[in-house]
Amino acid sequence: MADVSRTGTNIDYEANRMLFRVVHEIAVRHAGASVPEVMAVLRLRLTGIPGLDDHGMRRIAEEISVGRDPSGL
């Protein structure tokens, strides 16, 4: 039973790593682009991420549009 919970944690960790890598890639490629442009890319690349709604994506897009990398990578 402990292995199952550890596996769940590893899956969450890997999902978060993938999310941060994708956000980092978008930030590098689209730094300085308009918020709507960045939002379109985020929607395309991050479809189906649990807990990431339009408001969260917009905050990420705003950071990227001013040249920041919100992934921290």
N, CA, C, O and CB atoms as a CASP TS submission, in Angstrom:
PFRMAT TS
TARGET T0000
AUTHOR 0000-0000-0000
METHOD Language model
MODEL 1
PARENT N/A
ATOM      1  N   MET     1       0.821  -1.193   0.000  1.00  0.00           N
ATOM      2  CA  MET     1       0.000   0.000   0.000  1.00  0.00           C
ATOM      3  C   MET     1       0.867   1.260   0.000  1.00  0.00           C
ATOM      4  O   MET     1       0.512   2.242  -0.652  1.00  0.00           O
ATOM      5  CB  MET     1      -0.935  -0.004   1.206  1.00  0.00           C
ATOM      6  N   ALA     2       1.976   1.255   0.703  1.00  0.00           N
ATOM      7  CA  ALA     2       2.859   2.412   0.701  1.00  0.00           C
ATOM      8  C   ALA     2       3.413   2.679  -0.693  1.00  0.00           C
ATOM      9  O   ALA     2       3.640   3.829  -1.066  1.00  0.00           O
ATOM     10  CB  ALA     2       4.001   2.209   1.690  1.00  0.00           C
ATOM     11  N   ASP     3       3.630   1.613  -1.461  1.00  0.00           N
ATOM     12  CA  ASP     3       4.134   1.793  -2.817  1.00  0.00           C
ATOM     13  C   ASP     3       3.140   2.536  -3.699  1.00  0.00           C
ATOM     14  O   ASP     3       3.541   3.329  -4.551  1.00  0.00           O
ATOM     15  CB  ASP     3       4.462   0.449  -3.433  1.00  0.00           C
ATOM     16  N   VAL     4       1.850   2.289  -3.502  1.00  0.00           N
ATOM     17  CA  VAL     4       0.827   2.960  -4.296  1.00  0.00           C
ATOM     18  C   VAL     4       0.837   4.461  -4.024  1.00  0.00           C
ATOM     19  O   VAL     4       0.779   5.254  -4.964  1.00  0.00           O
ATOM     20  CB  VAL     4      -0.561   2.372  -3.995  1.00  0.00           C
ATOM     21  N   SER     5       0.909   4.860  -2.766  1.00  0.00           N
ATOM     22  CA  SER     5       0.920   6.290  -2.462  1.00  0.00           C
ATOM     23  C   SER     5       2.203   6.938  -2.959  1.00  0.00           C
ATOM     24  O   SER     5       2.184   8.086  -3.405  1.00  0.00           O
ATOM     25  CB  SER     5       0.762   6.520  -0.956  1.00  0.00           C
ATOM     26  N   ARG     6       3.294   6.233  -2.888  1.00  0.00           N
ATOM     27  CA  ARG     6       4.559   6.769  -3.396  1.00  0.00           C
ATOM     28  C   ARG     6       4.465   6.949  -4.910  1.00  0.00           C
ATOM     29  O   ARG     6       4.957   7.938  -5.454  1.00  0.00           O
ATOM     30  CB  ARG     6       5.748   5.833  -3.028  1.00  0.00           C
ATOM     31  N   THR     7       3.833   5.994  -5.584  1.00  0.00           N
ATOM     32  CA  THR     7       3.647   6.089  -7.027  1.00  0.00           C
ATOM     33  C   THR     7       2.800   7.310  -7.367  1.00  0.00           C
ATOM     34  O   THR     7       3.115   8.035  -8.311  1.00  0.00           O
ATOM     35  CB  THR     7       2.992   4.808  -7.577  1.00  0.00           C
ATOM     36  N   GLY     8       1.727   7.547  -6.610  1.00  0.00           N
ATOM     37  CA  GLY     8       0.891   8.723  -6.834  1.00  0.00           C
ATOM     38  C   GLY     8       1.683  10.007  -6.693  1.00  0.00           C
ATOM     39  O   GLY     8       1.510  10.937  -7.481  1.00  0.00           O
ATOM     40  N   THR     9       2.541  10.064  -5.704  1.00  0.00           N
ATOM     41  CA  THR     9       3.377  11.240  -5.499  1.00  0.00           C
ATOM     42  C   THR     9       4.341  11.418  -6.652  1.00  0.00           C
ATOM     43  O   THR     9       4.558  12.538  -7.114  1.00  0.00           O
ATOM     44  CB  THR     9       4.143  11.136  -4.185  1.00  0.00           C
ATOM     45  N   ASN    10       4.921  10.326  -7.123  1.00  0.00           N
ATOM     46  CA  ASN    10       5.841  10.407  -8.262  1.00  0.00           C
ATOM     47  C   ASN    10       5.127  10.876  -9.516  1.00  0.00           C
ATOM     48  O   ASN    10       5.692  11.634 -10.304  1.00  0.00           O
ATOM     49  CB  ASN    10       6.497   9.053  -8.517  1.00  0.00           C
ATOM     50  N   ILE    11       3.891  10.434  -9.711  1.00  0.00           N
ATOM     51  CA  ILE    11       3.120  10.868 -10.870  1.00  0.00           C
ATOM     52  C   ILE    11       2.850  12.366 -10.773  1.00  0.00           C
ATOM     53  O   ILE    11       3.001  13.082 -11.764  1.00  0.00           O
ATOM     54  CB  ILE    11       1.791  10.078 -10.974  1.00  0.00           C
ATOM     55  N   ASP    12       2.456  12.848  -9.608  1.00  0.00           N
ATOM     56  CA  ASP    12       2.226  14.286  -9.417  1.00  0.00           C
ATOM     57  C   ASP    12       3.504  15.072  -9.667  1.00  0.00           C
ATOM     58  O   ASP    12       3.480  16.117 -10.318  1.00  0.00           O
ATOM     59  CB  ASP    12       1.703  14.568  -7.996  1.00  0.00           C
ATOM     60  N   TYR    13       4.611  14.572  -9.153  1.00  0.00           N
ATOM     61  CA  TYR    13       5.899  15.245  -9.325  1.00  0.00           C
ATOM     62  C   TYR    13       6.252  15.328 -10.807  1.00  0.00           C
ATOM     63  O   TYR    13       6.642  16.388 -11.297  1.00  0.00           O
ATOM     64  CB  TYR    13       7.013  14.505  -8.544  1.00  0.00           C
ATOM     65  N   GLU    14       6.116  14.220 -11.516  1.00  0.00           N
ATOM     66  CA  GLU    14       6.435  14.199 -12.946  1.00  0.00           C
ATOM     67  C   GLU    14       5.493  15.098 -13.735  1.00  0.00           C
ATOM     68  O   GLU    14       5.925  15.771 -14.670  1.00  0.00           O
ATOM     69  CB  GLU    14       6.368  12.769 -13.488  1.00  0.00           C
ATOM     70  N   ALA    15       4.210  15.119 -13.374  1.00  0.00           N
ATOM     71  CA  ALA    15       3.250  15.997 -14.049  1.00  0.00           C
ATOM     72  C   ALA    15       3.638  17.459 -13.847  1.00  0.00           C
ATOM     73  O   ALA    15       3.565  18.258 -14.780  1.00  0.00           O
ATOM     74  CB  ALA    15       1.815  15.745 -13.526  1.00  0.00           C
ATOM     75  N   ASN    16       4.049  17.807 -12.635  1.00  0.00           N
ATOM     76  CA  ASN    16       4.472  19.185 -12.364  1.00  0.00           C
ATOM     77  C   ASN    16       5.743  19.527 -13.134  1.00  0.00           C
ATOM     78  O   ASN    16       5.863  20.626 -13.675  1.00  0.00           O
ATOM     79  CB  ASN    16       4.699  19.391 -10.857  1.00  0.00           C
ATOM     80  N   ARG    17       6.684  18.598 -13.187  1.00  0.00           N
ATOM     81  CA  ARG    17       7.918  18.839 -13.947  1.00  0.00           C
ATOM     82  C   ARG    17       7.603  19.094 -15.410  1.00  0.00           C
ATOM     83  O   ARG    17       8.166  19.998 -16.026  1.00  0.00           O
ATOM     84  CB  ARG    17       8.883  17.647 -13.814  1.00  0.00           C
ATOM     85  N   MET    18       6.695  18.289 -15.967  1.00  0.00           N
ATOM     86  CA  MET    18       6.326  18.465 -17.366  1.00  0.00           C
ATOM     87  C   MET    18       5.661  19.818 -17.572  1.00  0.00           C
ATOM     88  O   MET    18       5.962  20.513 -18.542  1.00  0.00           O
ATOM     89  CB  MET    18       5.395  17.335 -17.826  1.00  0.00           C
ATOM     90  N   LEU    19       4.760  20.198 -16.671  1.00  0.00           N
ATOM     91  CA  LEU    19       4.094  21.492 -16.761  1.00  0.00           C
ATOM     92  C   LEU    19       5.115  22.630 -16.753  1.00  0.00           C
ATOM     93  O   LEU    19       5.038  23.540 -17.578  1.00  0.00           O
ATOM     94  CB  LEU    19       3.097  21.663 -15.605  1.00  0.00           C
ATOM     95  N   PHE    20       6.065  22.580 -15.830  1.00  0.00           N
ATOM     96  CA  PHE    20       7.070  23.637 -15.737  1.00  0.00           C
ATOM     97  C   PHE    20       7.967  23.667 -16.975  1.00  0.00           C
ATOM     98  O   PHE    20       8.351  24.742 -17.434  1.00  0.00           O
ATOM     99  CB  PHE    20       7.921  23.447 -14.481  1.00  0.00           C
ATOM    100  N   ARG    21       8.302  22.493 -17.516  1.00  0.00           N
ATOM    101  CA  ARG    21       9.118  22.456 -18.744  1.00  0.00           C
ATOM    102  C   ARG    21       8.377  23.087 -19.912  1.00  0.00           C
ATOM    103  O   ARG    21       8.960  23.852 -20.681  1.00  0.00           O
ATOM    104  CB  ARG    21       9.506  21.008 -19.094  1.00  0.00           C
ATOM    105  N   VAL    22       7.094  22.771 -20.047  1.00  0.00           N
ATOM    106  CA  VAL    22       6.299  23.334 -21.142  1.00  0.00           C
ATOM    107  C   VAL    22       6.186  24.848 -20.984  1.00  0.00           C
ATOM    108  O   VAL    22       6.363  25.586 -21.953  1.00  0.00           O
ATOM    109  CB  VAL    22       4.890  22.690 -21.184  1.00  0.00           C
ATOM    110  N   VAL    23       5.895  25.313 -19.775  1.00  0.00           N
ATOM    111  CA  VAL    23       5.800  26.759 -19.538  1.00  0.00           C
ATOM    112  C   VAL    23       7.142  27.429 -19.842  1.00  0.00           C
ATOM    113  O   VAL    23       7.174  28.516 -20.419  1.00  0.00           O
ATOM    114  CB  VAL    23       5.368  27.049 -18.072  1.00  0.00           C
ATOM    115  N   HIS    24       8.232  26.797 -19.464  1.00  0.00           N
ATOM    116  CA  HIS    24       9.564  27.348 -19.738  1.00  0.00           C
ATOM    117  C   HIS    24       9.803  27.455 -21.249  1.00  0.00           C
ATOM    118  O   HIS    24      10.280  28.484 -21.728  1.00  0.00           O
ATOM    119  CB  HIS    24      10.661  26.468 -19.082  1.00  0.00           C
ATOM    120  N   GLU    25       9.477  26.406 -21.993  1.00  0.00           N
ATOM    121  CA  GLU    25       9.649  26.433 -23.445  1.00  0.00           C
ATOM    122  C   GLU    25       8.833  27.559 -24.075  1.00  0.00           C
ATOM    123  O   GLU    25       9.318  28.275 -24.951  1.00  0.00           O
ATOM    124  CB  GLU    25       9.246  25.086 -24.055  1.00  0.00           C
ATOM    125  N   ILE    26       7.603  27.706 -23.626  1.00  0.00           N
ATOM    126  CA  ILE    26       6.749  28.768 -24.149  1.00  0.00           C
ATOM    127  C   ILE    26       7.329  30.134 -23.783  1.00  0.00           C
ATOM    128  O   ILE    26       7.330  31.048 -24.607  1.00  0.00           O
ATOM    129  CB  ILE    26       5.307  28.629 -23.605  1.00  0.00           C
ATOM    130  N   ALA    27       7.819  30.274 -22.560  1.00  0.00           N
ATOM    131  CA  ALA    27       8.394  31.547 -22.119  1.00  0.00           C
ATOM    132  C   ALA    27       9.615  31.925 -22.950  1.00  0.00           C
ATOM    133  O   ALA    27       9.801  33.094 -23.289  1.00  0.00           O
ATOM    134  CB  ALA    27       8.773  31.474 -20.640  1.00  0.00           C
ATOM    135  N   VAL    28      10.441  30.946 -23.277  1.00  0.00           N
ATOM    136  CA  VAL    28      11.641  31.222 -24.077  1.00  0.00           C
ATOM    137  C   VAL    28      11.255  31.633 -25.496  1.00  0.00           C
ATOM    138  O   VAL    28      11.809  32.582 -26.050  1.00  0.00           O
ATOM    139  CB  VAL    28      12.568  29.985 -24.112  1.00  0.00           C
ATOM    140  N   ARG    29      10.311  30.916 -26.069  1.00  0.00           N
ATOM    141  CA  ARG    29       9.953  31.157 -27.470  1.00  0.00           C
ATOM    142  C   ARG    29       9.048  32.364 -27.679  1.00  0.00           C
ATOM    143  O   ARG    29       9.064  32.968 -28.752  1.00  0.00           O
ATOM    144  CB  ARG    29       9.284  29.946 -28.027  1.00  0.00           C
ATOM    145  N   HIS    30       8.259  32.723 -26.670  1.00  0.00           N
ATOM    146  CA  HIS    30       7.240  33.751 -26.863  1.00  0.00           C
ATOM    147  C   HIS    30       7.397  34.956 -25.933  1.00  0.00           C
ATOM    148  O   HIS    30       6.463  35.741 -25.771  1.00  0.00           O
ATOM    149  CB  HIS    30       5.882  33.148 -26.665  1.00  0.00           C
ATOM    150  N   ALA    31       8.560  35.102 -25.330  1.00  0.00           N
ATOM    151  CA  ALA    31       8.801  36.257 -24.453  1.00  0.00           C
ATOM    152  C   ALA    31       8.556  37.543 -25.234  1.00  0.00           C
ATOM    153  O   ALA    31       9.063  37.717 -26.342  1.00  0.00           O
ATOM    154  CB  ALA    31      10.254  36.233 -23.879  1.00  0.00           C
ATOM    155  N   GLY    32       7.780  38.431 -24.648  1.00  0.00           N
ATOM    156  CA  GLY    32       7.495  39.716 -25.277  1.00  0.00           C
ATOM    157  C   GLY    32       6.318  39.711 -26.233  1.00  0.00           C
ATOM    158  O   GLY    32       5.911  40.768 -26.715  1.00  0.00           O
ATOM    159  N   ALA    33       5.761  38.537 -26.517  1.00  0.00           N
ATOM    160  CA  ALA    33       4.579  38.478 -27.392  1.00  0.00           C
ATOM    161  C   ALA    33       3.370  39.023 -26.634  1.00  0.00           C
ATOM    162  O   ALA    33       3.395  39.145 -25.409  1.00  0.00           O
ATOM    163  CB  ALA    33       4.309  37.011 -27.883  1.00  0.00           C
ATOM    164  N   SER    34       2.329  39.344 -27.366  1.00  0.00           N
ATOM    165  CA  SER    34       1.130  39.867 -26.713  1.00  0.00           C
ATOM    166  C   SER    34       0.472  38.777 -25.861  1.00  0.00           C
ATOM    167  O   SER    34       0.649  37.584 -26.106  1.00  0.00           O
ATOM    168  CB  SER    34       0.130  40.408 -27.767  1.00  0.00           C
ATOM    169  N   VAL    35      -0.285  39.213 -24.863  1.00  0.00           N
ATOM    170  CA  VAL    35      -0.981  38.273 -23.979  1.00  0.00           C
ATOM    171  C   VAL    35      -1.895  37.335 -24.776  1.00  0.00           C
ATOM    172  O   VAL    35      -1.875  36.129 -24.527  1.00  0.00           O
ATOM    173  CB  VAL    35      -1.803  39.041 -22.926  1.00  0.00           C
ATOM    174  N   PRO    36      -2.702  37.844 -25.734  1.00  0.00           N
ATOM    175  CA  PRO    36      -3.549  36.916 -26.495  1.00  0.00           C
ATOM    176  C   PRO    36      -2.751  35.861 -27.273  1.00  0.00           C
ATOM    177  O   PRO    36      -3.175  34.710 -27.373  1.00  0.00           O
ATOM    178  CB  PRO    36      -4.414  37.697 -27.459  1.00  0.00           C
ATOM    179  N   GLU    37      -1.597  36.257 -27.822  1.00  0.00           N
ATOM    180  CA  GLU    37      -0.752  35.290 -28.534  1.00  0.00           C
ATOM    181  C   GLU    37      -0.252  34.211 -27.586  1.00  0.00           C
ATOM    182  O   GLU    37      -0.306  33.023 -27.905  1.00  0.00           O
ATOM    183  CB  GLU    37       0.438  35.998 -29.201  1.00  0.00           C
ATOM    184  N   VAL    38       0.233  34.622 -26.425  1.00  0.00           N
ATOM    185  CA  VAL    38       0.758  33.658 -25.446  1.00  0.00           C
ATOM    186  C   VAL    38      -0.379  32.784 -24.925  1.00  0.00           C
ATOM    187  O   VAL    38      -0.194  31.582 -24.733  1.00  0.00           O
ATOM    188  CB  VAL    38       1.464  34.392 -24.266  1.00  0.00           C
ATOM    189  N   MET    39      -1.546  33.368 -24.696  1.00  0.00           N
ATOM    190  CA  MET    39      -2.708  32.588 -24.240  1.00  0.00           C
ATOM    191  C   MET    39      -3.051  31.495 -25.250  1.00  0.00           C
ATOM    192  O   MET    39      -3.360  30.369 -24.859  1.00  0.00           O
ATOM    193  CB  MET    39      -3.931  33.510 -24.018  1.00  0.00           C
ATOM    194  N   ALA    40      -3.002  31.814 -26.533  1.00  0.00           N
ATOM    195  CA  ALA    40      -3.323  30.828 -27.568  1.00  0.00           C
ATOM    196  C   ALA    40      -2.355  29.651 -27.506  1.00  0.00           C
ATOM    197  O   ALA    40      -2.764  28.497 -27.629  1.00  0.00           O
ATOM    198  CB  ALA    40      -3.284  31.475 -28.966  1.00  0.00           C
ATOM    199  N   VAL    41      -1.083  29.945 -27.318  1.00  0.00           N
ATOM    200  CA  VAL    41      -0.082  28.881 -27.232  1.00  0.00           C
ATOM    201  C   VAL    41      -0.286  28.073 -25.955  1.00  0.00           C
ATOM    202  O   VAL    41      -0.223  26.844 -25.983  1.00  0.00           O
ATOM    203  CB  VAL    41       1.349  29.469 -27.276  1.00  0.00           C
ATOM    204  N   LEU    42      -0.527  28.746 -24.846  1.00  0.00           N
ATOM    205  CA  LEU    42      -0.762  28.035 -23.579  1.00  0.00           C
ATOM    206  C   LEU    42      -1.976  27.129 -23.684  1.00  0.00           C
ATOM    207  O   LEU    42      -1.932  25.983 -23.237  1.00  0.00           O
ATOM    208  CB  LEU    42      -0.952  29.033 -22.423  1.00  0.00           C
ATOM    209  N   ARG    43      -3.050  27.621 -24.266  1.00  0.00           N
ATOM    210  CA  ARG    43      -4.261  26.797 -24.413  1.00  0.00           C
ATOM    211  C   ARG    43      -3.984  25.567 -25.271  1.00  0.00           C
ATOM    212  O   ARG    43      -4.473  24.473 -24.989  1.00  0.00           O
ATOM    213  CB  ARG    43      -5.405  27.624 -25.035  1.00  0.00           C
ATOM    214  N   LEU    44      -3.202  25.762 -26.307  1.00  0.00           N
ATOM    215  CA  LEU    44      -2.870  24.649 -27.194  1.00  0.00           C
ATOM    216  C   LEU    44      -2.009  23.605 -26.482  1.00  0.00           C
ATOM    217  O   LEU    44      -2.265  22.405 -26.583  1.00  0.00           O
ATOM    218  CB  LEU    44      -2.146  25.162 -28.438  1.00  0.00           C
ATOM    219  N   ARG    45      -0.999  24.069 -25.771  1.00  0.00           N
ATOM    220  CA  ARG    45      -0.017  23.156 -25.167  1.00  0.00           C
ATOM    221  C   ARG    45      -0.452  22.605 -23.815  1.00  0.00           C
ATOM    222  O   ARG    45      -0.005  21.526 -23.426  1.00  0.00           O
ATOM    223  CB  ARG    45       1.301  23.862 -25.007  1.00  0.00           C
ATOM    224  N   LEU    46      -1.317  23.320 -23.087  1.00  0.00           N
ATOM    225  CA  LEU    46      -1.655  22.919 -21.718  1.00  0.00           C
ATOM    226  C   LEU    46      -3.107  22.469 -21.568  1.00  0.00           C
ATOM    227  O   LEU    46      -3.664  22.540 -20.473  1.00  0.00           O
ATOM    228  CB  LEU    46      -1.386  24.064 -20.770  1.00  0.00           C
ATOM    229  N   THR    47      -3.711  22.017 -22.636  1.00  0.00           N
ATOM    230  CA  THR    47      -5.092  21.547 -22.586  1.00  0.00           C
ATOM    231  C   THR    47      -5.215  20.363 -21.632  1.00  0.00           C
ATOM    232  O   THR    47      -4.427  19.419 -21.689  1.00  0.00           O
ATOM    233  CB  THR    47      -5.583  21.155 -23.994  1.00  0.00           C
ATOM    234  N   GLY    48      -6.209  20.426 -20.760  1.00  0.00           N
ATOM    235  CA  GLY    48      -6.501  19.299 -19.883  1.00  0.00           C
ATOM    236  C   GLY    48      -5.673  19.216 -18.615  1.00  0.00           C
ATOM    237  O   GLY    48      -5.735  18.202 -17.920  1.00  0.00           O
ATOM    238  N   ILE    49      -4.909  20.230 -18.290  1.00  0.00           N
ATOM    239  CA  ILE    49      -4.140  20.230 -17.047  1.00  0.00           C
ATOM    240  C   ILE    49      -5.109  20.514 -15.899  1.00  0.00           C
ATOM    241  O   ILE    49      -5.724  21.580 -15.861  1.00  0.00           O
ATOM    242  CB  ILE    49      -2.974  21.293 -17.089  1.00  0.00           C
ATOM    243  N   PRO    50      -5.251  19.574 -14.968  1.00  0.00           N
ATOM    244  CA  PRO    50      -6.181  19.797 -13.855  1.00  0.00           C
ATOM    245  C   PRO    50      -5.754  20.991 -12.994  1.00  0.00           C
ATOM    246  O   PRO    50      -4.575  21.146 -12.677  1.00  0.00           O
ATOM    247  CB  PRO    50      -6.278  18.535 -12.986  1.00  0.00           C
ATOM    248  N   GLY    51      -6.705  21.812 -12.630  1.00  0.00           N
ATOM    249  CA  GLY    51      -6.441  22.935 -11.745  1.00  0.00           C
ATOM    250  C   GLY    51      -5.904  24.172 -12.432  1.00  0.00           C
ATOM    251  O   GLY    51      -5.665  25.187 -11.778  1.00  0.00           O
ATOM    252  N   LEU    52      -5.709  24.107 -13.742  1.00  0.00           N
ATOM    253  CA  LEU    52      -5.204  25.268 -14.466  1.00  0.00           C
ATOM    254  C   LEU    52      -6.335  25.830 -15.314  1.00  0.00           C
ATOM    255  O   LEU    52      -6.623  25.326 -16.399  1.00  0.00           O
ATOM    256  CB  LEU    52      -3.970  24.899 -15.349  1.00  0.00           C
ATOM    257  N   ASP    53      -6.967  26.873 -14.806  1.00  0.00           N
ATOM    258  CA  ASP    53      -8.092  27.482 -15.502  1.00  0.00           C
ATOM    259  C   ASP    53      -7.618  28.671 -16.337  1.00  0.00           C
ATOM    260  O   ASP    53      -6.424  28.965 -16.384  1.00  0.00           O
ATOM    261  CB  ASP    53      -9.173  27.925 -14.498  1.00  0.00           C
ATOM    262  N   ASP    54      -8.558  29.351 -16.994  1.00  0.00           N
ATOM    263  CA  ASP    54      -8.201  30.500 -17.830  1.00  0.00           C
ATOM    264  C   ASP    54      -7.531  31.609 -17.033  1.00  0.00           C
ATOM    265  O   ASP    54      -6.623  32.276 -17.530  1.00  0.00           O
ATOM    266  CB  ASP    54      -9.435  31.044 -18.517  1.00  0.00           C
ATOM    267  N   HIS    55      -7.976  31.807 -15.799  1.00  0.00           N
ATOM    268  CA  HIS    55      -7.369  32.849 -14.968  1.00  0.00           C
ATOM    269  C   HIS    55      -5.892  32.525 -14.711  1.00  0.00           C
ATOM    270  O   HIS    55      -5.033  33.400 -14.819  1.00  0.00           O
ATOM    271  CB  HIS    55      -8.136  32.992 -13.624  1.00  0.00           C
ATOM    272  N   GLY    56      -5.605  31.281 -14.375  1.00  0.00           N
ATOM    273  CA  GLY    56      -4.218  30.867 -14.143  1.00  0.00           C
ATOM    274  C   GLY    56      -3.371  30.990 -15.395  1.00  0.00           C
ATOM    275  O   GLY    56      -2.223  31.432 -15.340  1.00  0.00           O
ATOM    276  N   MET    57      -3.948  30.593 -16.534  1.00  0.00           N
ATOM    277  CA  MET    57      -3.217  30.716 -17.800  1.00  0.00           C
ATOM    278  C   MET    57      -2.966  32.176 -18.148  1.00  0.00           C
ATOM    279  O   MET    57      -1.905  32.525 -18.664  1.00  0.00           O
ATOM    280  CB  MET    57      -3.990  30.034 -18.935  1.00  0.00           C
ATOM    281  N   ARG    58      -3.952  33.030 -17.862  1.00  0.00           N
ATOM    282  CA  ARG    58      -3.771  34.454 -18.167  1.00  0.00           C
ATOM    283  C   ARG    58      -2.637  35.048 -17.333  1.00  0.00           C
ATOM    284  O   ARG    58      -1.841  35.839 -17.840  1.00  0.00           O
ATOM    285  CB  ARG    58      -5.078  35.230 -17.912  1.00  0.00           C
ATOM    286  N   ARG    59      -2.561  34.671 -16.060  1.00  0.00           N
ATOM    287  CA  ARG    59      -1.461  35.169 -15.213  1.00  0.00           C
ATOM    288  C   ARG    59      -0.116  34.728 -15.784  1.00  0.00           C
ATOM    289  O   ARG    59       0.829  35.516 -15.833  1.00  0.00           O
ATOM    290  CB  ARG    59      -1.616  34.660 -13.751  1.00  0.00           C
ATOM    291  N   ILE    60      -0.031  33.478 -16.212  1.00  0.00           N
ATOM    292  CA  ILE    60       1.206  32.973 -16.812  1.00  0.00           C
ATOM    293  C   ILE    60       1.506  33.744 -18.097  1.00  0.00           C
ATOM    294  O   ILE    60       2.644  34.153 -18.328  1.00  0.00           O
ATOM    295  CB  ILE    60       1.098  31.448 -17.102  1.00  0.00           C
ATOM    296  N   ALA    61       0.484  33.942 -18.932  1.00  0.00           N
ATOM    297  CA  ALA    61       0.660  34.664 -20.196  1.00  0.00           C
ATOM    298  C   ALA    61       1.134  36.102 -19.963  1.00  0.00           C
ATOM    299  O   ALA    61       1.974  36.606 -20.708  1.00  0.00           O
ATOM    300  CB  ALA    61      -0.653  34.669 -20.988  1.00  0.00           C
ATOM    301  N   GLU    62       0.603  36.754 -18.944  1.00  0.00           N
ATOM    302  CA  GLU    62       1.015  38.130 -18.639  1.00  0.00           C
ATOM    303  C   GLU    62       2.491  38.183 -18.254  1.00  0.00           C
ATOM    304  O   GLU    62       3.210  39.098 -18.655  1.00  0.00           O
ATOM    305  CB  GLU    62       0.153  38.713 -17.504  1.00  0.00           C
ATOM    306  N   GLU    63       2.932  37.209 -17.485  1.00  0.00           N
ATOM    307  CA  GLU    63       4.344  37.161 -17.094  1.00  0.00           C
ATOM    308  C   GLU    63       5.230  36.958 -18.327  1.00  0.00           C
ATOM    309  O   GLU    63       6.241  37.638 -18.496  1.00  0.00           O
ATOM    310  CB  GLU    63       4.586  36.027 -16.063  1.00  0.00           C
ATOM    311  N   ILE    64       4.837  36.021 -19.177  1.00  0.00           N
ATOM    312  CA  ILE    64       5.630  35.731 -20.375  1.00  0.00           C
ATOM    313  C   ILE    64       5.644  36.936 -21.316  1.00  0.00           C
ATOM    314  O   ILE    64       6.669  37.230 -21.930  1.00  0.00           O
ATOM    315  CB  ILE    64       5.072  34.491 -21.106  1.00  0.00           C
ATOM    316  N   SER    65       4.522  37.628 -21.430  1.00  0.00           N
ATOM    317  CA  SER    65       4.436  38.757 -22.354  1.00  0.00           C
ATOM    318  C   SER    65       5.363  39.909 -21.977  1.00  0.00           C
ATOM    319  O   SER    65       5.733  40.710 -22.836  1.00  0.00           O
ATOM    320  CB  SER    65       3.017  39.256 -22.414  1.00  0.00           C
ATOM    321  N   VAL    66       5.741  40.001 -20.711  1.00  0.00           N
ATOM    322  CA  VAL    66       6.689  41.045 -20.300  1.00  0.00           C
ATOM    323  C   VAL    66       8.113  40.507 -20.170  1.00  0.00           C
ATOM    324  O   VAL    66       8.998  41.173 -19.633  1.00  0.00           O
ATOM    325  CB  VAL    66       6.250  41.659 -18.973  1.00  0.00           C
ATOM    326  N   GLY    67       8.317  39.280 -20.678  1.00  0.00           N
ATOM    327  CA  GLY    67       9.663  38.725 -20.710  1.00  0.00           C
ATOM    328  C   GLY    67      10.082  37.907 -19.526  1.00  0.00           C
ATOM    329  O   GLY    67      11.249  37.529 -19.428  1.00  0.00           O
ATOM    330  N   ARG    68       9.173  37.615 -18.617  1.00  0.00           N
ATOM    331  CA  ARG    68       9.510  36.802 -17.446  1.00  0.00           C
ATOM    332  C   ARG    68       9.225  35.329 -17.731  1.00  0.00           C
ATOM    333  O   ARG    68       8.376  34.997 -18.558  1.00  0.00           O
ATOM    334  CB  ARG    68       8.715  37.274 -16.201  1.00  0.00           C
ATOM    335  N   ASP    69       9.941  34.462 -17.039  1.00  0.00           N
ATOM    336  CA  ASP    69       9.720  33.022 -17.144  1.00  0.00           C
ATOM    337  C   ASP    69       9.122  32.550 -15.831  1.00  0.00           C
ATOM    338  O   ASP    69       9.860  32.335 -14.869  1.00  0.00           O
ATOM    339  CB  ASP    69      11.049  32.253 -17.472  1.00  0.00           C
ATOM    340  N   PRO    70       7.801  32.383 -15.761  1.00  0.00           N
ATOM    341  CA  PRO    70       7.167  32.015 -14.499  1.00  0.00           C
ATOM    342  C   PRO    70       7.452  30.582 -14.057  1.00  0.00           C
ATOM    343  O   PRO    70       7.062  30.191 -12.956  1.00  0.00           O
ATOM    344  CB  PRO    70       5.692  32.208 -14.612  1.00  0.00           C
ATOM    345  N   SER    71       8.125  29.792 -14.895  1.00  0.00           N
ATOM    346  CA  SER    71       8.436  28.415 -14.520  1.00  0.00           C
ATOM    347  C   SER    71       9.536  28.357 -13.472  1.00  0.00           C
ATOM    348  O   SER    71       9.613  27.404 -12.697  1.00  0.00           O
ATOM    349  CB  SER    71       8.845  27.614 -15.746  1.00  0.00           C
ATOM    350  N   GLY    72      10.387  29.375 -13.448  1.00  0.00           N
ATOM    351  CA  GLY    72      11.512  29.363 -12.519  1.00  0.00           C
ATOM    352  C   GLY    72      12.688  28.538 -13.008  1.00  0.00           C
ATOM    353  O   GLY    72      13.679  28.388 -12.293  1.00  0.00           O
ATOM    354  N   LEU    73      12.590  28.000 -14.220  1.00  0.00           N
ATOM    355  CA  LEU    73      13.697  27.191 -14.756  1.00  0.00           C
ATOM    356  C   LEU    73      14.730  28.038 -15.430  1.00  0.00           C
ATOM    357  O   LEU    73      15.724  27.516 -15.934  1.00  0.00           O
ATOM    358  CB  LEU    73      13.184  26.161 -15.729  1.00  0.00           C
TER
END
